[in-house]
Amino acid sequence: MKNWLLPFLGIFLLHISISNSQEIKYSKEHDSLLKIYHTIPNDTAKASLLGKLHLAVLYSDIELAKKYALEQLELSTKLNYVKRVAFANYNIGGYYKNVGQKDSARYYFEKAKRIFLTSDYPRGEVIANNALAILELAEGNADRALEMINENIKRRISMEDSVGLAKEYNFKGGIYEHKGNFQLAYQYVLKALEIYKKIDRPIDKADALYVLSSLESGFENFEKSKEYSLEALSIYKAYGDSFYEALLTVGIGQDYYNLENYEDAKNYLLNGLGKAKNIKSPVIEGMALRNLGRTYVKLGKIDEGIRNLKSAIKLNEDNDRPMALLRTLNNISEAYNQIGNANGAISYMNRAVILSDSIEAPGLLAAAFEIRSKALKQKKEYQNALRDYEQFKFLEDSIFTVKKNKQIEELRTIYETEKKEQQIAIQEQKIDLLEEKAKVSHLQKLLLGGSIGFLLILLGFGYYGFRQKIRRNRLEKEKVAAELAFKKKELTTHALHLAKKNEVLESVKLKAKALKEKEGASGYQELIKTINFDQQDDKNWESFTQYFEQVHKDFASNVKKKYPEVTKNELRFMALMKMNMSSKEIANILNISISGVKKARNRLRKKLSITPRESLEELIITI
């Protein structure tokens, strides 16, 4: 999963927030709305209607959409219609965002948010905040975008806005995809999709399907990605959404490229290129040209491929799209390498190395070093080629380490989410118990106030109380079971975190040793000592022991009573076996080799006097 190669997320993020304010989305009623427009005076109704006209053509004729938004702003300002002044600014911001002018888009979105805030219209404020979060992510500020969307989710829930909540979930999935947390991305997009299915919003469902297709592409499940894209494309076509129709057509072309079906890829990409030109979207046009260039190269039409790639480079430069520019520079250099034009490849790669380093794109920088290394090798500049190849390998290893850290972060985030959900479940059970107690208390008061039929009521109360006692017992058992399950999850997550941490530290230590041997620097030994100390840190084990004893009470004391000669390290080993951890996981946690695990098992068998026919695991489980 090469997250830096995902091509479509950025354009999705630059586009999706517009739909948050739509009262009519991808409308086919432009002509009927226009007839009404010509028959009504310049009043507040006309100002509102201009907003609907803007939305009706936003994805089919963006310049006309801008015209309606500017007219709405002018009329609403004259009428002092504050709410529509805010929406007009928001709509103008949407236009600039769709044509790639982020600074202008930010100006109008922030202006809209301020007006919504002063006019006490929270729904509008949330919509503007969503658009600004999308701009944050487009500029690489994923954590800030996530913070803003989490705030929006709270407000959508308080407003009981299920449609808006689904949009926030969908976007949150996009943020997690950008951060490389694909599992979390899937969870939130599926949440959005479930809401859209319940409320029958096909066009919003298409938005969620679009993100799912991008996720599948990241997982390299290109057939599934194509399936989602085709389903979404059919919906966008039905609703007359020219923007997304062009985007998905290009996306399906890329899926065919990745599936090595280059003829179908070419046909879809040419179709998508034509649609992008019709709607005047330089961003989608640049994507189509880049992928078309790569496809022609695969079809053996190198000159045609290079021509399309050069056009894509110009579009990406003109529209300030550095990530897309970097990918295209890498693609054209590969094409030049293929025809033996090493100088051409190197000239483009020199630009790519400088650019990727300046915007902190390690994945693309690694690819640039690898491609330039091949070109230098063609020129028989072997020393420089080796230097670039070593840079490529170093970056690749660093990316792998970052990926490992992201996996740990994702594991922790999922654990924290489950922890909160578990706590909520326990609280709900406590509330149930309190409600049952309140019912019993109320019934007792009724009994005290009655005199007729006292015995009959008393018998009924006794029966009711008996049933309530059974129910309370059941709820208490469920509560205990839920708490135990929660503690087990806590314990397992902590153990896995120890294993991952030691695995990453061991990898860093090996690299440090290799660099020491290569460069002979004295500081590396100190680094290795620090890592060794951290791998053996007893504080981590103290935390682990606390979690373990909550789940497996008195395990350590029982072991000491039966087998007093067992050491502290052997007790740790037995605790991990009690949790049914694999030999590899135990090795990572204890910072020993697999063979070391085998030796530890044999020593433990002798110390516990276990015969060859007896199972060490079964003995430990019974303690």
LUMLOMAR-736728 format. One record per residue (C-alpha): residue number from 1; x, y, z. Coordinates in steps of 0.05 Angstrom, whole numbers, plus 5000, padded with zeros to 4 digits. Layout:
! residues N
(NUM (X Y Z))
...
//
This chain:
! residues 623
(1 (5000 5000 5000))
(2 (5037 5061 4975))
(3 (4997 5118 5004))
(4 (5037 5171 4967))
(5 (5013 5141 4901))
(6 (4939 5151 4915))
(7 (4917 5198 4859))
(8 (4846 5218 4873))
(9 (4840 5235 4947))
(10 (4865 5306 4939))
(11 (4813 5325 4887))
(12 (4759 5293 4929))
(13 (4780 5334 4989))
(14 (4781 5398 4947))
(15 (4710 5386 4924))
(16 (4666 5349 4973))
(17 (4648 5404 5022))
(18 (4606 5441 4970))
(19 (4551 5390 4979))
(20 (4542 5407 5052))
(21 (4499 5468 5037))
(22 (4461 5440 4979))
(23 (4385 5445 4981))
(24 (4383 5419 4910))
(25 (4443 5377 4889))
(26 (4463 5364 4817))
(27 (4394 5389 4798))
(28 (4365 5378 4728))
(29 (4314 5434 4740))
(30 (4358 5492 4719))
(31 (4311 5513 4663))
(32 (4249 5514 4707))
(33 (4287 5552 4761))
(34 (4309 5603 4709))
(35 (4237 5615 4687))
(36 (4218 5631 4758))
(37 (4279 5676 4764))
(38 (4255 5719 4705))
(39 (4186 5728 4735))
(40 (4200 5750 4806))
(41 (4225 5818 4833))
(42 (4293 5831 4865))
(43 (4272 5809 4935))
(44 (4295 5758 4986))
(45 (4261 5701 4948))
(46 (4303 5717 4887))
(47 (4367 5719 4929))
(48 (4351 5648 4954))
(49 (4334 5625 4883))
(50 (4402 5649 4858))
(51 (4434 5602 4908))
(52 (4393 5544 4880))
(53 (4412 5563 4809))
(54 (4486 5564 4830))
(55 (4479 5493 4858))
(56 (4441 5469 4797))
(57 (4499 5483 4750))
(58 (4558 5478 4798))
(59 (4581 5411 4769))
(60 (4563 5422 4697))
(61 (4580 5495 4682))
(62 (4625 5523 4737))
(63 (4633 5592 4705))
(64 (4557 5601 4703))
(65 (4555 5578 4775))
(66 (4604 5633 4793))
(67 (4560 5684 4757))
(68 (4499 5664 4799))
(69 (4540 5666 4863))
(70 (4566 5737 4849))
(71 (4495 5760 4831))
(72 (4469 5729 4895))
(73 (4522 5767 4935))
(74 (4505 5833 4902))
(75 (4430 5826 4912))
(76 (4434 5799 4983))
(77 (4481 5856 5003))
(78 (4431 5908 4975))
(79 (4374 5875 5013))
(80 (4416 5867 5076))
(81 (4396 5793 5074))
(82 (4453 5770 5120))
(83 (4442 5695 5116))
(84 (4445 5696 5040))
(85 (4505 5742 5040))
(86 (4541 5688 5079))
(87 (4518 5633 5031))
(88 (4539 5675 4971))
(89 (4609 5682 5000))
(90 (4611 5608 5013))
(91 (4589 5592 4942))
(92 (4643 5638 4913))
(93 (4694 5603 4957))
(94 (4670 5537 4928))
(95 (4682 5562 4857))
(96 (4754 5583 4873))
(97 (4767 5517 4908))
(98 (4743 5477 4849))
(99 (4789 5515 4801))
(100 (4848 5505 4848))
(101 (4855 5577 4875))
(102 (4862 5558 4948))
(103 (4880 5627 4976))
(104 (4818 5659 4946))
(105 (4776 5600 4969))
(106 (4801 5608 5040))
(107 (4785 5683 5040))
(108 (4712 5672 5021))
(109 (4701 5612 5066))
(110 (4729 5649 5126))
(111 (4686 5710 5109))
(112 (4624 5664 5104))
(113 (4641 5632 5172))
(114 (4647 5700 5206))
(115 (4579 5722 5179))
(116 (4546 5657 5199))
(117 (4575 5665 5268))
(118 (4551 5737 5278))
(119 (4482 5720 5250))
(120 (4474 5661 5298))
(121 (4466 5608 5244))
(122 (4505 5547 5271))
(123 (4489 5502 5213))
(124 (4521 5550 5164))
(125 (4581 5558 5210))
(126 (4592 5482 5210))
(127 (4587 5480 5134))
(128 (4640 5535 5127))
(129 (4684 5500 5179))
(130 (4681 5436 5138))
(131 (4704 5472 5075))
(132 (4762 5504 5114))
(133 (4782 5435 5141))
(134 (4786 5409 5070))
(135 (4834 5466 5053))
(136 (4876 5449 5114))
(137 (4882 5377 5091))
(138 (4898 5399 5019))
(139 (4957 5438 5048))
(140 (4981 5377 5087))
(141 (4954 5397 5156))
(142 (4918 5331 5169))
(143 (4918 5336 5245))
(144 (4887 5405 5243))
(145 (4835 5381 5193))
(146 (4818 5322 5238))
(147 (4810 5368 5298))
(148 (4761 5412 5260))
(149 (4720 5354 5234))
(150 (4715 5323 5304))
(151 (4686 5389 5328))
(152 (4638 5388 5270))
(153 (4616 5317 5287))
(154 (4597 5339 5358))
(155 (4557 5397 5331))
(156 (4522 5355 5278))
(157 (4500 5305 5332))
(158 (4474 5361 5377))
(159 (4435 5390 5317))
(160 (4409 5320 5300))
(161 (4434 5330 5229))
(162 (4442 5259 5204))
(163 (4458 5279 5132))
(164 (4511 5327 5155))
(165 (4539 5276 5203))
(166 (4547 5226 5147))
(167 (4586 5278 5107))
(168 (4632 5290 5166))
(169 (4644 5215 5174))
(170 (4658 5209 5099))
(171 (4709 5265 5103))
(172 (4740 5237 5167))
(173 (4751 5173 5129))
(174 (4787 5213 5076))
(175 (4832 5245 5128))
(176 (4851 5177 5157))
(177 (4866 5152 5086))
(178 (4912 5212 5077))
(179 (4947 5194 5143))
(180 (4955 5122 5120))
(181 (4906 5093 5172))
(182 (4866 5052 5122))
(183 (4828 5011 5172))
(184 (4801 5073 5207))
(185 (4786 5105 5140))
(186 (4743 5045 5121))
(187 (4706 5046 5187))
(188 (4684 5119 5179))
(189 (4667 5115 5105))
(190 (4623 5053 5119))
(191 (4589 5092 5176))
(192 (4572 5146 5126))
(193 (4548 5095 5074))
(194 (4501 5063 5125))
(195 (4469 5131 5140))
(196 (4461 5147 5066))
(197 (4427 5080 5053))
(198 (4377 5092 5110))
(199 (4357 5161 5086))
(200 (4360 5145 5012))
(201 (4412 5195 4988))
(202 (4440 5163 4924))
(203 (4485 5222 4905))
(204 (4516 5223 4975))
(205 (4523 5147 4972))
(206 (4563 5158 4908))
(207 (4610 5204 4946))
(208 (4622 5149 4997))
(209 (4632 5097 4942))
(210 (4683 5143 4911))
(211 (4725 5144 4975))
(212 (4718 5068 4981))
(213 (4745 5061 4910))
(214 (4805 5104 4929))
(215 (4817 5062 4992))
(216 (4815 4997 4951))
(217 (4864 5028 4903))
(218 (4910 5042 4963))
(219 (4904 4969 4982))
(220 (4921 4951 4909))
(221 (4853 4917 4902))
(222 (4843 4950 4834))
(223 (4786 4905 4810))
(224 (4746 4924 4872))
(225 (4765 4997 4864))
(226 (4739 4995 4792))
(227 (4674 4963 4816))
(228 (4660 5019 4866))
(229 (4680 5072 4815))
(230 (4633 5044 4762))
(231 (4575 5043 4812))
(232 (4589 5115 4833))
(233 (4598 5137 4761))
(234 (4528 5112 4742))
(235 (4498 5154 4798))
(236 (4536 5217 4779))
(237 (4515 5209 4707))
(238 (4442 5202 4727))
(239 (4446 5266 4768))
(240 (4483 5305 4714))
(241 (4546 5316 4757))
(242 (4597 5331 4702))
(243 (4653 5344 4751))
(244 (4652 5276 4785))
(245 (4634 5242 4719))
(246 (4701 5267 4691))
(247 (4738 5250 4755))
(248 (4711 5178 4760))
(249 (4723 5166 4686))
(250 (4796 5183 4696))
(251 (4797 5141 4759))
(252 (4770 5079 4723))
(253 (4823 5090 4670))
(254 (4877 5087 4723))
(255 (4846 5023 4752))
(256 (4851 4992 4683))
(257 (4923 5016 4679))
(258 (4939 4982 4745))
(259 (4905 4919 4721))
(260 (4952 4922 4660))
(261 (4893 4929 4612))
(262 (4924 4987 4575))
(263 (4875 4992 4516))
(264 (4815 5001 4562))
(265 (4856 5048 4605))
(266 (4872 5091 4543))
(267 (4798 5094 4523))
(268 (4774 5115 4592))
(269 (4830 5166 4600))
(270 (4817 5198 4532))
(271 (4743 5202 4550))
(272 (4759 5232 4618))
(273 (4807 5282 4586))
(274 (4752 5306 4540))
(275 (4703 5314 4598))
(276 (4755 5352 4640))
(277 (4766 5401 4583))
(278 (4691 5411 4574))
(279 (4682 5431 4647))
(280 (4747 5471 4647))
(281 (4779 5432 4705))
(282 (4855 5437 4698))
(283 (4865 5392 4758))
(284 (4827 5333 4728))
(285 (4857 5348 4660))
(286 (4927 5344 4690))
(287 (4910 5277 4722))
(288 (4883 5250 4657))
(289 (4944 5272 4617))
(290 (4993 5242 4667))
(291 (4959 5174 4667))
(292 (4949 5177 4592))
(293 (5023 5190 4583))
(294 (5041 5130 4627))
(295 (4992 5087 4587))
(296 (5021 5106 4520))
(297 (5090 5088 4546))
(298 (5064 5019 4566))
(299 (5034 5011 4496))
(300 (5102 5026 4466))
(301 (5083 5095 4440))
(302 (5139 5130 4479))
(303 (5138 5196 4440))
(304 (5062 5203 4449))
(305 (5070 5186 4523))
(306 (5124 5239 4533))
(307 (5083 5291 4497))
(308 (5023 5279 4544))
(309 (5069 5279 4605))
(310 (5099 5346 4585))
(311 (5029 5375 4579))
(312 (5012 5349 4648))
(313 (5076 5380 4677))
(314 (5056 5449 4650))
(315 (4985 5443 4678))
(316 (5011 5422 4746))
(317 (5061 5480 4747))
(318 (5008 5530 4726))
(319 (4959 5507 4779))
(320 (5009 5499 4836))
(321 (5001 5424 4847))
(322 (5069 5402 4873))
(323 (5051 5329 4890))
(324 (5020 5317 4821))
(325 (5080 5352 4789))
(326 (5128 5306 4826))
(327 (5092 5243 4803))
(328 (5093 5268 4731))
(329 (5167 5285 4735))
(330 (5181 5214 4758))
(331 (5138 5185 4702))
(332 (5171 5225 4647))
(333 (5241 5206 4673))
(334 (5222 5133 4672))
(335 (5200 5142 4599))
(336 (5267 5174 4581))
(337 (5304 5117 4616))
(338 (5264 5068 4575))
(339 (5288 5098 4509))
(340 (5360 5105 4534))
(341 (5358 5181 4541))
(342 (5395 5184 4607))
(343 (5408 5259 4603))
(344 (5334 5274 4594))
(345 (5317 5230 4654))
(346 (5369 5262 4698))
(347 (5348 5334 4681))
(348 (5276 5319 4703))
(349 (5299 5280 4764))
(350 (5344 5337 4788))
(351 (5281 5380 4791))
(352 (5242 5324 4826))
(353 (5295 5315 4880))
(354 (5296 5389 4897))
(355 (5220 5395 4896))
(356 (5205 5332 4936))
(357 (5256 5351 4989))
(358 (5227 5421 4996))
(359 (5155 5395 5008))
(360 (5175 5335 5050))
(361 (5151 5279 5005))
(362 (5196 5221 5025))
(363 (5160 5169 4982))
(364 (5167 5209 4919))
(365 (5238 5230 4937))
(366 (5257 5156 4945))
(367 (5227 5141 4876))
(368 (5266 5200 4846))
(369 (5332 5175 4874))
(370 (5318 5105 4847))
(371 (5301 5130 4777))
(372 (5361 5177 4774))
(373 (5405 5119 4798))
(374 (5384 5079 4737))
(375 (5398 5138 4690))
(376 (5467 5148 4720))
(377 (5481 5074 4713))
(378 (5464 5080 4638))
(379 (5517 5135 4634))
(380 (5566 5089 4670))
(381 (5572 5139 4727))
(382 (5573 5081 4776))
(383 (5595 5118 4838))
(384 (5540 5170 4832))
(385 (5490 5115 4814))
(386 (5509 5078 4878))
(387 (5503 5141 4919))
(388 (5432 5153 4893))
(389 (5413 5080 4903))
(390 (5437 5083 4976))
(391 (5395 5145 4986))
(392 (5335 5108 4957))
(393 (5346 5048 5004))
(394 (5355 5093 5064))
(395 (5290 5130 5050))
(396 (5253 5066 5035))
(397 (5275 5038 5102))
(398 (5253 5102 5137))
(399 (5185 5099 5103))
(400 (5179 5027 5128))
(401 (5193 5050 5199))
(402 (5142 5107 5193))
(403 (5092 5057 5168))
(404 (5105 5012 5229))
(405 (5095 5072 5274))
(406 (5030 5088 5239))
(407 (5007 5017 5251))
(408 (5021 5025 5325))
(409 (4985 5092 5325))
(410 (4926 5061 5289))
(411 (4924 5003 5339))
(412 (4925 5053 5396))
(413 (4869 5095 5364))
(414 (4825 5034 5353))
(415 (4838 5012 5424))
(416 (4820 5081 5452))
(417 (4756 5081 5410))
(418 (4737 5012 5435))
(419 (4754 5033 5506))
(420 (4706 5092 5502))
(421 (4651 5049 5472))
(422 (4662 4997 5527))
(423 (4657 5051 5580))
(424 (4593 5076 5549))
(425 (4565 5006 5550))
(426 (4582 4998 5624))
(427 (4550 5066 5639))
(428 (4487 5045 5602))
(429 (4484 4982 5645))
(430 (4491 5024 5707))
(431 (4434 5069 5683))
(432 (4391 5007 5672))
(433 (4404 4985 5744))
(434 (4386 5054 5770))
(435 (4322 5055 5729))
(436 (4302 4987 5757))
(437 (4315 5012 5828))
(438 (4273 5074 5814))
(439 (4216 5030 5789))
(440 (4219 4988 5852))
(441 (4221 5050 5897))
(442 (4160 5079 5861))
(443 (4122 5014 5870))
(444 (4140 5012 5944))
(445 (4109 5081 5953))
(446 (4045 5059 5919))
(447 (4041 4998 5965))
(448 (4049 5042 6027))
(449 (3992 5087 6005))
(450 (3943 5030 5991))
(451 (3898 4994 6039))
(452 (3848 4955 5996))
(453 (3874 4890 5967))
(454 (3938 4897 6007))
(455 (3953 4824 6009))
(456 (3941 4815 5934))
(457 (3985 4874 5917))
(458 (4038 4850 5965))
(459 (4040 4782 5931))
(460 (4045 4816 5863))
(461 (4101 4860 5888))
(462 (4138 4800 5915))
(463 (4133 4767 5848))
(464 (4154 4831 5812))
(465 (4211 4841 5861))
(466 (4235 4770 5849))
(467 (4235 4782 5774))
(468 (4272 4848 5783))
(469 (4324 4813 5827))
(470 (4337 4763 5772))
(471 (4342 4819 5722))
(472 (4391 4858 5766))
(473 (4434 4796 5775))
(474 (4435 4786 5700))
(475 (4455 4859 5689))
(476 (4509 4854 5741))
(477 (4537 4792 5708))
(478 (4536 4827 5640))
(479 (4571 4887 5671))
(480 (4626 4843 5702))
(481 (4634 4805 5636))
(482 (4639 4871 5598))
(483 (4691 4898 5646))
(484 (4731 4833 5641))
(485 (4728 4835 5565))
(486 (4751 4907 5567))
(487 (4810 4890 5612))
(488 (4830 4832 5567))
(489 (4830 4879 5507))
(490 (4872 4928 5548))
(491 (4921 4874 5566))
(492 (4928 4847 5495))
(493 (4936 4916 5466))
(494 (4991 4932 5516))
(495 (5027 4867 5501))
(496 (5023 4880 5426))
(497 (5048 4951 5436))
(498 (5109 4923 5473))
(499 (5122 4874 5416))
(500 (5116 4928 5363))
(501 (5160 4977 5402))
(502 (5216 4926 5411))
(503 (5211 4905 5338))
(504 (5220 4977 5315))
(505 (5276 4990 5365))
(506 (5313 4927 5343))
(507 (5308 4950 5270))
(508 (5336 5018 5288))
(509 (5392 4985 5329))
(510 (5413 4941 5270))
(511 (5415 5003 5225))
(512 (5456 5040 5276))
(513 (5506 4983 5280))
(514 (5511 4981 5204))
(515 (5524 5056 5201))
(516 (5576 5049 5256))
(517 (5613 4996 5217))
(518 (5609 5038 5154))
(519 (5627 5106 5183))
(520 (5663 5088 5248))
(521 (5629 5143 5288))
(522 (5632 5138 5363))
(523 (5563 5166 5377))
(524 (5528 5104 5350))
(525 (5550 5061 5410))
(526 (5515 5109 5457))
(527 (5452 5105 5414))
(528 (5454 5028 5416))
(529 (5462 5030 5493))
(530 (5401 5076 5498))
(531 (5360 5029 5454))
(532 (5382 4968 5495))
(533 (5362 5003 5559))
(534 (5293 5021 5531))
(535 (5282 4950 5507))
(536 (5295 4925 5578))
(537 (5256 4981 5613))
(538 (5222 4953 5674))
(539 (5170 5009 5676))
(540 (5136 4979 5615))
(541 (5134 4912 5651))
(542 (5105 4943 5713))
(543 (5046 4970 5672))
(544 (5039 4903 5637))
(545 (5038 4866 5704))
(546 (4983 4912 5731))
(547 (4939 4897 5671))
(548 (4955 4823 5675))
(549 (4938 4816 5748))
(550 (4870 4849 5737))
(551 (4852 4795 5687))
(552 (4890 4735 5718))
(553 (4885 4748 5792))
(554 (4936 4714 5839))
(555 (4973 4682 5781))
(556 (5041 4706 5804))
(557 (5029 4687 5877))
(558 (5003 4618 5858))
(559 (5065 4605 5815))
(560 (5111 4627 5872))
(561 (5074 4581 5921))
(562 (5079 4520 5876))
(563 (5146 4535 5844))
(564 (5187 4582 5890))
(565 (5250 4572 5848))
(566 (5219 4607 5786))
(567 (5256 4671 5770))
(568 (5226 4740 5753))
(569 (5242 4731 5679))
(570 (5212 4661 5678))
(571 (5149 4688 5710))
(572 (5144 4739 5654))
(573 (5152 4683 5603))
(574 (5097 4643 5637))
(575 (5050 4704 5637))
(576 (5057 4712 5562))
(577 (5044 4637 5552))
(578 (4982 4644 5596))
(579 (4958 4696 5546))
(580 (4968 4646 5489))
(581 (5019 4691 5454))
(582 (5058 4662 5396))
(583 (5133 4647 5400))
(584 (5147 4705 5353))
(585 (5107 4754 5396))
(586 (5141 4728 5459))
(587 (5209 4736 5426))
(588 (5194 4809 5407))
(589 (5166 4827 5475))
(590 (5224 4795 5514))
(591 (5275 4819 5463))
(592 (5303 4749 5450))
(593 (5308 4705 5389))
(594 (5260 4649 5369))
(595 (5314 4598 5389))
(596 (5318 4635 5456))
(597 (5244 4623 5466))
(598 (5255 4548 5454))
(599 (5312 4546 5505))
(600 (5270 4583 5556))
(601 (5214 4532 5547))
(602 (5262 4474 5558))
(603 (5292 4506 5621))
(604 (5222 4518 5648))
(605 (5200 4446 5634))
(606 (5259 4421 5675))
(607 (5247 4470 5732))
(608 (5173 4451 5736))
(609 (5190 4377 5731))
(610 (5145 4365 5670))
(611 (5151 4298 5634))
(612 (5157 4295 5558))
(613 (5085 4272 5553))
(614 (5058 4331 5593))
(615 (5040 4398 5562))
(616 (5074 4461 5588))
(617 (5017 4504 5561))
(618 (4963 4464 5596))
(619 (4999 4467 5662))
(620 (5007 4543 5658))
(621 (4934 4553 5638))
(622 (4910 4514 5700))
(623 (4951 4556 5749))
//
